[in-house]
Amino acid sequence: MRGVVADQAPETATRNLYIETYGCAMNLADSEVVASIMADKGFKTTQDIQQADVVFVNTCSIRDNAEAHVWGRLREIKHQKKTNPGMIVGVLGCMAERLKTQLLEKEQIIDIVVGPDAYRDIPQLITQVEEGQKAVNVLLSREETYAEITPVRLSSNGVTAFISIMRGCDNMCSFCVVPFTRGRERSRDAESIVNEAKHLYNIGYKEVTLLGQNVDSYKEVTAEGEVICTFAQLLEKVAHIAPDLRIRFSSSHPKDITDEVLYTMKKYDNICNYIHFPLQSGNSRILNLMNRTYDREWFMTRLAKIREVIPNCGVSTDVIAGFCSETEEEHADTLDIFRNAHFNFAFMYQYSERPGTLAARRYPDDIPADVKHRRLNEIIQIQHANSKVLNEAEVGKIQTVLIEGLSKKSDQELRGRNDQNTVVIFPKENYQKGQYVKVLVERATQTSLIGKVVEVIQF
């Protein structure tokens, strides 16, 4: 994703900032924090890189191809800098944290390298560059949450927004680089989160997504270590803001999602019935190698509990094909879960070894690339078929949809998402972004529902 459009800019801004964001929603939320920090120093965001005084590329390290995209983009920016030699170029985020000075050495155009916990230091780092130095700060923090910073909303549709509720991760999944690039887990205080959600609602936003690497382990604690707010309690606090403020959250770890969270979701109509529930593998031995702390049977039991408490809950997942030493029989276990779990959608990848992780240190990446590719395609085929069947089952039903804007394919159609996070498309007519409508589903594709509005919902 790339985000460069702000919904606010200081009237006294004298310099231009251009930000490109790659990777997850957490990165986009971080870019919005950076834009706010820079706005306080007289920068406004621009969509035109050629007009930029400062260019930031906020990066992702979750897979090798994510980093490859960034390297390619930096080479493009090198050519653009030739026509604007005074432009300052910085690399932010997980790739900055992981590669540190390698970025400065490999790409001479890079002036600043900043890790996810050092964004407050960016103005000082820019001063260093203007004085003729390269600047690096990749120190990780056990306290930084940027809780009091009001983000500048980038690429905003004015309807939906992300709220970062915690940073870092204490789960040491063997394949994952996040604990090394984002540090230890720490949570924002609940009051600051609720206040940010209230502010967004008051300026017209109708949906917030609470973000964390593992939101289910969110907890606000006192100085003495007493837990005074769990994730379920935080959900309830945000739900109380207004009945027409929708709440979503991402991402979850199966081991941490509690019954309390499920019953809180069931209690409040404005908490969406949708959970991202990452599987990663359907085989217990592979799950153990991944250090996921659950086995195949436990995962399926917990999935059944979700559907018992919230029968109409949309569930998505993550899966990795071709993890170290995975056999054909173990891959077949993953296919079996996909056939029977009926995920609404899935994020599906083949294993990409990340330097520095436990898997990279301990397990040979021994599955050939063509085998990984074939196994991934087998998973994809099952998931695509399941998604189509699940969507087709919605034909003839009425969906509650928050209108987010125009359809990607036609300016005569609008789009939004239903409670289960499925995209719904319908004729534009006179309906407006930010309205809640009821849509009768007339047909379905693998990825979306198509229908017509039968009612505008009034709150």
ABEGO torsion letter per residue (X at the ends): XBBABBABBBAABABBBBBBBBEBAAAAAAAAAAAAAAAAAGBBBBABAAABABBBBBBBAABAAAAAAAAAAAAAAAAAAAABAABBBBBBEAAAAAAEAAAAAABAABABBBBAAAAAAAAAAAAAAAAGBBBBBABBBAABAGAABBBBBBGBAGABBBBBABBEBABBBAABAAAAAAEBBBBBBAAAAAAAAAAAAAAGBABBBBBBABAAABBBBBAAGBBABBAAAAAAAAAAABAABBBBBOBBBAAABBAAAAAAAAABAABBBBBBBBAGBABAAAAAAAGAGBBAAAAAAAAAAAAAABAABBBBBBBBBGBBGBBAAAAAAAAAAAAAAGBABBBBBBBBBBBGBAAAAABBBABBAAAAAAAAAAAAAAAAAAAAAAAAAABGBBBBBBBAEBBAABAABBBBBBAAGBBBBBBAEABBBGBBBBBBBABBBAABBBBBBABBBBX
